């Protein structure tokens, strides 16, 4: 875990930006964490730290020091804290809609049941949902157990763009049906 060594707060019209500096593998890095104003009040006096996936300092988790028996853990992921998900709520994924793991505004946090994990974890981020067929690229997405063909494209970039647009629609549809 990387310890925070410095921080500042910048107020924007509808959110705060927490600017944190942290040592990662001996180098000082600066992170810009976006958080809604109402959530900022909950975390402004908390100690914010960073965790990384072992061997991949680009895969960042923001955690807060939590001195509350409600969560029953010393550290909790910031996105779970903001959404009031306890340690018993592990049947959900929270994904970052814009893929920015430092954007904790509620508009960017999407709750998905783990049964829909294919939208989160299949393939690398760069090629998820796209396969090569000859000299073309085929985009497909899984939605409630069905594979939906999105098209065949001349370039990987075109296929990925169509896949990502459809993935966002599917995530919103699942989120709205799940939260009803």
PLY file of the C-alpha trace (Angstrom):
ply
format ascii 1.0
element vertex 180
property float x
property float y
property float z
element edge 179
property int vertex1
property int vertex2
end_header
0.00 0.00 0.00
1.27 3.44 -0.90
0.97 6.03 1.83
-0.28 9.52 1.09
2.33 12.19 1.69
0.49 15.35 0.64
-2.98 16.49 -0.42
-5.00 19.49 -1.55
-8.66 20.07 -2.36
-9.98 22.02 -5.31
-13.67 22.94 -5.44
-15.38 22.81 -8.84
-18.98 23.70 -9.64
-20.45 20.26 -8.85
-17.58 18.23 -7.41
-14.31 18.38 -5.50
-10.96 17.29 -6.79
-8.69 15.77 -4.17
-5.07 16.07 -5.22
-2.96 13.41 -3.53
0.72 12.65 -3.84
1.95 9.16 -3.18
5.23 7.28 -3.47
5.04 4.35 -5.86
8.12 2.19 -6.24
10.21 5.07 -4.90
8.77 7.69 -7.28
6.37 10.45 -6.29
3.12 10.34 -8.31
0.24 12.81 -8.26
-3.38 11.63 -8.47
-6.49 13.72 -9.11
-9.51 12.14 -7.43
-12.94 13.47 -8.42
-15.72 13.18 -5.87
-19.24 14.61 -5.56
-19.67 17.46 -3.10
-21.97 15.50 -0.78
-19.51 12.59 -0.69
-16.57 14.90 -0.12
-18.08 15.80 3.25
-17.96 12.09 4.20
-14.30 11.61 3.26
-12.56 14.95 3.72
-11.25 14.02 7.19
-10.40 10.41 6.26
-6.91 9.21 5.49
-6.79 8.33 1.78
-4.26 5.75 0.58
-3.61 3.77 -2.57
-3.36 0.06 -3.26
-2.04 -1.47 -6.46
-2.41 -4.85 -8.05
0.88 -6.62 -7.43
3.18 -6.06 -10.39
0.87 -3.50 -12.04
1.08 0.01 -10.60
-1.35 1.21 -13.27
-4.19 -0.79 -11.64
-5.03 1.58 -8.81
-7.42 1.17 -5.90
-8.16 4.14 -3.69
-8.84 3.15 -0.08
-9.71 5.08 3.04
-8.72 4.42 6.61
-11.97 3.39 8.19
-12.38 3.50 11.94
-15.99 2.31 11.86
-17.41 -1.01 12.97
-20.08 -0.63 10.25
-17.66 -1.88 7.61
-15.62 -3.98 10.04
-12.37 -3.42 8.14
-9.43 -1.10 8.69
-9.34 -0.03 5.03
-12.22 0.05 2.58
-12.31 0.83 -1.13
-13.46 4.40 -1.64
-16.11 3.46 -4.23
-17.69 0.96 -1.79
-17.62 3.52 1.02
-19.31 6.17 -1.14
-22.06 3.72 -2.14
-22.45 2.43 1.45
-21.70 -1.15 0.47
-20.55 -3.23 3.41
-18.26 -6.25 3.47
-21.42 -8.37 3.12
-22.27 -6.75 -0.23
-19.60 -8.63 -2.18
-22.11 -9.98 -4.69
-21.81 -6.71 -6.61
-19.21 -5.22 -8.89
-18.76 -1.50 -9.06
-17.39 -0.41 -12.39
-16.18 2.99 -13.48
-18.36 3.96 -16.46
-15.70 6.18 -18.01
-12.86 3.74 -17.08
-11.25 6.41 -14.88
-10.43 4.71 -11.56
-9.94 8.10 -9.88
-13.42 9.45 -10.78
-15.67 8.68 -7.80
-18.61 10.84 -8.82
-21.82 8.80 -8.55
-22.55 9.34 -12.25
-19.40 7.30 -12.95
-19.99 4.46 -10.45
-22.16 1.66 -11.80
-23.32 -1.20 -9.58
-23.61 -4.58 -11.32
-24.46 -7.99 -9.91
-21.53 -10.40 -10.18
-23.65 -12.51 -12.52
-22.92 -9.84 -15.15
-19.16 -9.98 -14.68
-18.56 -10.66 -18.40
-19.08 -6.94 -18.94
-16.24 -6.30 -16.51
-13.56 -8.94 -16.82
-13.50 -10.85 -20.11
-10.49 -10.14 -22.28
-8.10 -7.29 -21.95
-9.53 -3.78 -21.83
-7.99 -3.12 -25.24
-9.65 -6.03 -27.10
-12.68 -7.07 -25.01
-15.66 -7.94 -27.20
-13.71 -8.07 -30.47
-12.22 -11.02 -32.33
-10.31 -11.17 -35.60
-11.82 -13.06 -38.51
-9.52 -13.11 -41.54
-8.61 -9.50 -42.23
-11.77 -8.16 -40.51
-12.77 -7.58 -36.87
-16.02 -8.90 -35.37
-17.66 -7.16 -32.40
-20.02 -9.12 -30.11
-21.44 -8.61 -26.64
-23.11 -10.96 -24.13
-26.36 -9.72 -22.64
-28.41 -11.86 -20.24
-26.86 -15.05 -21.59
-27.26 -14.19 -25.27
-24.49 -13.23 -27.67
-25.42 -10.17 -29.72
-23.57 -9.67 -33.01
-22.63 -6.00 -33.41
-21.00 -6.14 -36.82
-17.88 -6.79 -38.86
-15.39 -3.96 -39.28
-12.29 -3.17 -41.30
-10.28 -1.92 -38.31
-9.86 -2.94 -34.71
-10.55 0.64 -33.62
-13.96 0.71 -35.33
-14.97 -2.61 -33.77
-13.82 -1.52 -30.32
-15.70 1.77 -30.59
-18.97 0.01 -31.47
-18.43 -2.56 -28.71
-17.74 0.14 -26.10
-20.84 2.14 -27.09
-23.00 -0.98 -26.81
-21.33 -2.03 -23.54
-22.27 1.32 -21.99
-25.90 0.86 -23.11
-26.01 -2.68 -21.71
-24.49 -1.60 -18.39
-27.08 1.19 -18.06
-29.91 -1.23 -18.92
-28.70 -3.78 -16.36
-28.19 -1.11 -13.73
-31.66 0.35 -14.20
-33.38 -3.07 -14.17
-31.27 -4.22 -11.20
-31.96 -1.13 -9.08
-35.77 -1.19 -9.59
0 1
1 2
2 3
3 4
4 5
5 6
6 7
7 8
8 9
9 10
10 11
11 12
12 13
13 14
14 15
15 16
16 17
17 18
18 19
19 20
20 21
21 22
22 23
23 24
24 25
25 26
26 27
27 28
28 29
29 30
30 31
31 32
32 33
33 34
34 35
35 36
36 37
37 38
38 39
39 40
40 41
41 42
42 43
43 44
44 45
45 46
46 47
47 48
48 49
49 50
50 51
51 52
52 53
53 54
54 55
55 56
56 57
57 58
58 59
59 60
60 61
61 62
62 63
63 64
64 65
65 66
66 67
67 68
68 69
69 70
70 71
71 72
72 73
73 74
74 75
75 76
76 77
77 78
78 79
79 80
80 81
81 82
82 83
83 84
84 85
85 86
86 87
87 88
88 89
89 90
90 91
91 92
92 93
93 94
94 95
95 96
96 97
97 98
98 99
99 100
100 101
101 102
102 103
103 104
104 105
105 106
106 107
107 108
108 109
109 110
110 111
111 112
112 113
113 114
114 115
115 116
116 117
117 118
118 119
119 120
120 121
121 122
122 123
123 124
124 125
125 126
126 127
127 128
128 129
129 130
130 131
131 132
132 133
133 134
134 135
135 136
136 137
137 138
138 139
139 140
140 141
141 142
142 143
143 144
144 145
145 146
146 147
147 148
148 149
149 150
150 151
151 152
152 153
153 154
154 155
155 156
156 157
157 158
158 159
159 160
160 161
161 162
162 163
163 164
164 165
165 166
166 167
167 168
168 169
169 170
170 171
171 172
172 173
173 174
174 175
175 176
176 177
177 178
178 179
